[in-house]
C-alpha cells in the first residue's frame, strides 16, 4: 500500500499546535449535539415515566390502609342458637351496640346519619365472626369492622372540615360522632388486606381485587395452554418443514399483519365465534383466555421463528451428518437450543395479554361479580376490566382503589418482563 492511499484529517498549524480545520470542527460539534439530544430524550422519557408512576402512587396511598372501628357487641345466648348461628338477628345486635355507644341518638333521621358512618355489611361480618367461632355466644366481644366510605375519607383527610356543611358529604353532627370515636380510641387504620382478598363491591370500603386476580389467573392459564403449543408448532412447521412457496409467503405475511391488528378486533371475533356461534358462557375466564390466546399467537409465532433462525445451521448439519432425521434434528437439537428465546417471547406475549382490556370488555368480563370464580366457567372479571369498572364509579373511595389496582397490575407486568429478561440472560447461548 502506498503512502498516498493513507488519508489524514487536514489540520492547520498554529505555533507548536495542530488544530483541525472548520469542517472537522463542525463534525465534532454535530456529534456532541447528537449525544446531547439523545441524553435529553432519555431524561425526558424517564421524567415523564416518573411523573406518571409517581402520580398513580400518590393517588393510591390512601388505599393502603383501611379505617376500622371497634364496638362492644353483646351476643346473648338466648338470642343465638348454637346449632344454627346464622339464624340470629345480627342487625338488631349490632344496632343495640351502636345505641349503647350513642344513647342520645333517638330520632330516625339521626339514626340513619349515624349508620352512614359504618359499612353496610357490618351485621354480615358480625354473623360470619360468630359462625366461625361459636364459642363467642354468650359473651360481649370487641367487634372490629370498616367505617363507610365517608368515614374513611373523613379519617384520611379527604373531606375538608372547614367547608360549609352544604358543601361536604358529612354533616357537623356526623363529624362530632366520629371525633367521639377517635377520643375513645376506637378508630384504627391497619393495612388494607381487604384490597387484595375481598371480591368486588358497590361500596369502596368493601371492594377488593381477589375476584379479578383469580379471573386473570384462569384467563392467562387458558391463554398459555392454547397459545404456547399451537404457536410453537406453527412456528416450527413454517421455519423448518414448510416449503417456500407462494402459499407459505401469504401465511407469513398474514401472521405479521395479525400481530399489528388492534386488540378490539379479537374481542369482536370472540364475541361472534365463542359466544354467539358456540354458545360458551358469557363473562367466563375460559372465553377470555381463548380470545387472549388468539391475540397472543402471532407474537409467540414470530418470537419462536426468530429464535429458531438464531440457531446456527451447523447444528442442523452436524445432527443430519450423524444420521438424525429431520424430526430428530429439530426436536432434539434445534428446539432445545431455541427454547430460551421462545420462552422469552411467550412471557412477553402473556404480559401483553394480561394488560388487555378491550377484548375482555366485548365478551362481558366487566360484569359486577361479588365473588371470586370457583372455576374457569364461572362469571368473572380481570385486573384490567376491574380497573375500568372502578374508574367509572362515582364514589370517591374508588379513586384511590383504582390507582392501587393499577400499581398491582404494573407490578405483575414488571415481574413478568423481569422473568423474561432473566431467562434470556440465564440461558442465552453465544455462537
N, C-alpha and C positions, 0 to 999 in steps of 0.2 A: 504494500500500500504506500503510495507516495505521500509526501508531506502536504501536497496540495489538497488531498481528499479530507484532511482533518480541518474542520471549521472551528473557529473560536469566536466567542462573543466579542464584538467590537468594543473597544474601550478608548477612552480619551485620557491621555497622560497629563496630570497637573502636578508639577513638582515631583515628589517622590511617590505619589499615589496614582493608581489607575482607577478611574471612575467609569461606570457603564454609561453608554450613550442614552439619549432620550427614549428610544424605543424599548430598550431593556428596562428602563425605569418605569415606563408605563405598564409593562408586563408584570413587574413586581407589584406595582400598585393595584393592578387588576386582581392578582392572586390574593392580596391582602383584603380587598373588598369582598371577594368571593367567600373567604373564610369568615369575614365579619358577618355577611349576610346569612351564612349557614348557622353560625353560633346564635345570631339574633333570632332566627326562625326556631331553633331548638328551645331557646329560653322562652320565647313567646308561647310555644306549644306547651311547654311544661308549666308555665304560669297559668295558662287557661285551664289546663287539666287540674292543677292545684286549686284554682278558684272554684271549679265545678265540684270536685270531691269535697273541698272544704265547706262549701255552701250546703251540700247534702248532709255532711257530717254534723254541722252545727244545727241544722233543722232536725236531725234525728236524735240529738242529745236528750230532749225531754222524754222520748220513748224508752230510754234505757231503764228508767225507774218507773214504778207504779205506786201511786199514792194509796195507802191502805189505812183502814180504821179498825179499831178493836172495840167490840161491845161485849158486855157480860150478858149472856143469854141463859135463861133457866130452861132446863129440859126435864119437866116433871114426869115421873114415871107413870102417873095416872092418865097422861095425855098422849103417851107414845107407846105403842105396842112393840115390845122387843122382837116378837115374831115377824112383824111387818112394819118396820120403822118408816117406810115410805108413805104410809097412810096417814101420818100425823099432819096437823095443820101448822106447818112451819112458818107460813106467813104471819099467823097470829102470834107465834112465839117470838118471831123477830120484831114484830110491831110492839109487843109488850116490852121488849128490851129497849127499844128506842123511846117508848113512852116513859119508862123509868128514868132514863137519862135526861129527858126534856119534859118534865111534868107540866110546865107552863103552856105547852102546845096543846090546845084543846079544840081549835076550830078546824073544820075540814080543809080550808084554804091553807092554813099554816101547816097542817099535817102533810098536804101534798108538796108544799115547798120544802119541808124537811126531808121527805122521802126523795126529793130530787137530788139531794146531796149524795145519796147512796146508790150503788149499782142496782139495777132492776132484777138481777139474778141472785140477790143476797139470800132469799129463802131457799133457793135450789142448792146453793153452795152449803147452807146450813144442813139441809137434808142429806146431801152427799157426805158431809162430815160425820153425821150420826150413823148413816148406813155403813160407812167404812169402819166405824168404831162404836158398836152398840153399848160398850161399857160406859159411855158418856151419859146414858139415860139416867135421870135422877140426880144430875149434878148441875151446877152452874159453871159454864165453860166460857173461856175467853175466845170469842169468835172473831177472826180477822178476815176481812173481805175488802174489795176495792171500793173507793169512792167513785161516784159517777164522773162523767167527762167534765162537767162544770166544776166539781170538787177537785178533780185532778188538775185542771187548768188553773184554778184559784191557788192551789198549793204551789204550783210551779211558776207562779208569777205571770202567766199568760193573760190574766184578766187584771186590768188596771182598777184598783180600788178607788182611785181618785176621780174616776169618771162619774158623771151623774148616773143615778140608778137606772134611768131610762135608756142609757147608752151601753149598759153592760148586761151580761147574761145572768148575773146573780143579784139578788136584792140585798138591801142592807141587813135584813134580819137573817138571811142565809149566811152572810159574812160573819155575823155575830155568833151563830151556831157553830160555824167552822172554827172560829177563834176559841170557843169554849172547848172544842175537841182538842185543839192544839195545846191549850193550857193544861188539860188533863193528861197529856202525853199519850193520847190515843191515836195520833197520826204518825205513821211511819212511811218511808219511801224505799223499800227494798228493790233489789234488781228485778226487772220485769221479765221473769221466766215465762209468763203467760204470752208474751210476744212471740215466743218460739213454740210453746207446747199447747196453746189454745187454737181451736179452729176459728173460722171467721164468725163475725157477729155484726149486728146492726149498731151495737154500742161500742165505741172506741176502747173503753176500759176493759172490755172482754175479748176483743178481736186479737187473733194470733195467726201465725203462718203455718201451723202444723199441717192443716189440710192441703195447702198449696205445696209444701215441701214433699209430702207423700205423693201428691199428684204429679209433681215434676219428676220424682224418682221413678214412678211407674212409666211415665211417658218416655223418659230417657232410656229406661231399660228396654222397652219395646223398640225404640229407635235404634239402639245398639244391636239388639238381636236380629233385626231385619237388615239394617244398612251395612253392618260390618261384613257378614259373609257374602251378601249379594254384591256389595261394592268390590270386595277383593276378587271374587270370582269373575266379575265382568272385566275388571282391570287386567287380571292375569290372562284371560282369553284374548282381549284386544291387543295386549302387548306381546304375548308370547306365541299364541296359536292362530289368531285370525289372519287370513290372507289380506294382503294390502291391495285393496281394490276400491272401486267407486263406492260400494255399499258401506264398507268399514270407514271410509272417509266421511260419509254422511253421518254415520253414528257418532264419530268422534266430534264432528262439528256440533251436533245437537247436544252432546254431553257438555261441551264447553259453554254452549248457549244456556243450558238449563242451570248452570252454576250462577248465572247472572240474572235469572228470572226473579222478579220480586216475590217475596215470600207469601204475599196475599194471594197470588195465583195458585200456589199449592193448597192454600186454605180453601179456595173455590173448588179445586179438584177433589179435595177430601169431602167437602160438603156434597158434591154431586155424586161421587162414587161410593164412598164408605157409608154415608148417612142415607142419601136418597135411593141409591141403587141396591146396596147390600143390606140396608136397614139396620146398621150397627147402632148401639146405644149412644145417644147424644150426650155430650159433655164428659164422656168416658176417657180415661187416660190411654186406653188401647187405640182409640181413634186418633187422639193427639199424637201418640207415638208413631203410628203409621204415616200420618201427614208429615211429621218431622223427619221420618226416615226417607220419604220421597225427596224432601228438600236437602237432606244431608248426602244422599247417594252421589250426586255429581262431585261434591267436594272430596269424598273418600276415593272415588274412581280416579280423579285427576291426581290426587296425592299418591295413590298406590302406583299408578303408572310412572310418575316421576321417580318414585323410589326404586321401581324395577329397572328403569333406564339407568339409574346411578350405579347398578351392579356392573362391574367390568365384563366385557364379552369373554375375557379369558377364563372366567369361572365357568361359563357355559361350555366353552370349547374343551376345557380340561375334563369336565364331567362326561361330555359326549365321547372324548378320547379314551376314557377308561371303560366305555361300554354302557353308560347310563342312557336310558331312553329320554325322550323329550320331557315326559311327565316326571320322571325321576329327577331330571336336572332342575326343573322348576320347583318341584316340591321339596327336594332335599337340600338344594344349594342356593338357588336364586331367591326364593321366597323367604327363607330364614334370614338371609343377609339383608333383605329389603324391609324386614319387619319393623325395625325402629322407625324408619320413615313412615311406614304405613300406620303405626300406632300414633305417631305424632299427628298425622293428618286426620286420623279418626277422632282423637281427643279435641282437636281444634274444631272439627265439624260438629261434635256433640256440644262443645261450648257455645257455638253459634246457635244451635238448636235450643239450648237452654234459655237463651235470651230472646227468642222469637215470641211475638205477641199476636200479630195479625192473623196467622193461620189458625191459632187456637181460639181467637175470638169468633171466627166464622163457623167453627164446629161446636160452639156453645160452651167452651171451658171458662166462661166468665160468669157462670151461674152462681147464685148465692147458695153456698153449701156450708151448713153449720157443723159438719162432722167430717173427719178425715175418711177417705175412701178405704174400705176394707179389702178391695181387690181392684184390678185394673179395669173392671167392667162397671164399677160404681161411678156416679157423677162426681166430678172433682174440678178443682181449679189448678192453676200452675203459678209459679212465682211471678212471671211477667203479667199474667192476667189478674192476679191478686193485687199487684201494684196499680194496675189500671182501674180496678174496682175501687180501691181506697182513694186514689187520686180524684175520682169522680164523686166522692161522698162529701156532703156539705158540712159534716161535723168537723170542728177544728181539731179535735183529737186525732183524726185520721191523717192530718198533715205530717206530724212527726212520725207516725207509724209508716206512712208511705216512704218517707226518706230512709227510715230504718230498714224497710224491706228492700229498698234499692241498694243499701250498703250490704245486706245479706247476699243479694244476687251478684253484686260486684265481687264479693268475697269468693263465691263459688267460681265465677269466671276466672278470677286471678289464680285460684288454686288449680283449676284445670289447665290453664295456659302454663303455669309453673311446672306442672307434671309433664306436659308436652316438651317443654324446654329441657327438663332434667333427663327425660328418656332419650331425646335427641343427642344430648351431650354424653350420656352414660353409655349408650350402645352404638354411637357413631363409629363407623369404620373409615380409616384413611387408606386410600388406594394409591 
